[in-house]
Amino acid sequence: MSANILHAWLNDDTLAHLAKQGVTDPSLWAQRYDPTCPSEFYRGYATLLAQLSDALQTDVNLKTLQQILDSFDLAIKDLPGDERRNGASFALMNVASYAQVGTVSQISSTLTIELTCISRCFAQNRSRGL
């Protein structure tokens, strides 16, 4: 599993498109949205969620998921220390906690919902100049 997020950050158009998908649960929005958080943090967060969502489209079990998470963890550690890296690292921490209590199917569904929410967070803060 290659976790090459260094050269694959989601662009503004993709994030804007993702922000318009589905419905965001207001309680999830309240937990995830920080009006002072830089939009690049949310770009890193969303990129990691999107790439993990893609990785979960194959036949994955919890053991394989842990290997994928370990691969992403190593890739994140090699990134420059900026807001995108911080967002990706934060997303990875959240997904690792999901893997402790959920099934792969539950985690995949959560990532889909969270990706929409985080993309909206990005769009909101980008429009505010953050």
N, C-alpha and C positions, 0 to 999 in steps of 0.2 A: 504494500500500500504506500503510494507516494503522497506525502502531505505537503505539496509545493504551494503553500499559500503566499509565499513571498512575491510571486509574479502573477498572482491571480486575484487581486482584490476586486470585489464587485464594483462596477462603475456606477456613476450617478443615475444613468438611465435605467440600468437593471434594478437598482434599489428603488427608484421611483415606481417601476412596474410592479415589483414585489410588494411595495407598500399599498398598492391598490387591490391586492388579492385577498379574498376572504374577508372575514370580520374579525376585528380585534376585540378580545374580551376586555372590558373596562378594568377588571381587577388585575389582569396581566399587565395592561398598559400602566396602571398605577404602580405596580411593582418594578417595572422595567424602565419607565421614562424618568429621566433626570434632566430638567430644563437647563442645567449648567454644564452638562456633559458634552464634550466636543463631538461633532458629527463623525469625525474620523474614528473615534472609539466605537461608535455604532457600525461604521463600515467594517472594521475588523471583526466585530461580534457577528454581524450578518454573514460575512464571508465564511467564517468558520462554520456557522450553522448550515449554510448552503452546501458547503463541501462535505460536511458530515451527513447531511440529508442524502446527497448523491451516493455516498459510500454505503448508506443503509438500504439502497435500492437493490443490492445484490443479496444473496443468501447469507445473512449475518446472524450469528448468535451472540450471546452476551460475552463469551470468551473472545470471539473475534472482534467485537466492539471494543473491548478493553485494549486489544492490540492496536486497533485503529486510533484510539485515544492516545495511547503511548506514542504512536508515530507522530500524531499532530503535536503532542507535547514537545517532542524533540525538535520538530520543525519550528515551533513558536520560539523556543529558546534561542534559535539561530537568527531570528529577526532583529532588525534595529529596534532599539528601545524607543518606541513612539506610541501614539494613541491607538493606531491600528493593532499593534502588537498587544497593548493593554486590553483592547476589546476582544481580540481573539483568545487571549489567555483567560479572561473572565468568562467567555462563552464556554471554553473547554472545561473550566471548573464547574460550571452549572451542569453541563452534559454529563460529566463524570459523576456528579451527585445523582442525576436521574438514573444512571446505570446501576447505582447501588440499590435502587428500590423498584425499578420498573422492568418491563419486558421490552424487547427490541421494538415491537409494534407500538407500544405506548410511547417510547422515546421518539420514534419516527413521527408519530402524530404530534407530539409536543414540539418537535423541531419545526414542523411545518407552520404551526400556529405562532410560535415564537419568532420565526423568520419574518412573518408579516408584521408583527408588532415591532421588532427591532428595525425593520426597514422604515416603518412609519416614524420611529424615534429619530432615525437618521434624517429623514426628509424634514421633519419638524425643526430640528436643530440646525440643519443646513440652511433652511429658509430664514432662520434667525441669525445667521452669520457665525454660528459656532462650529 
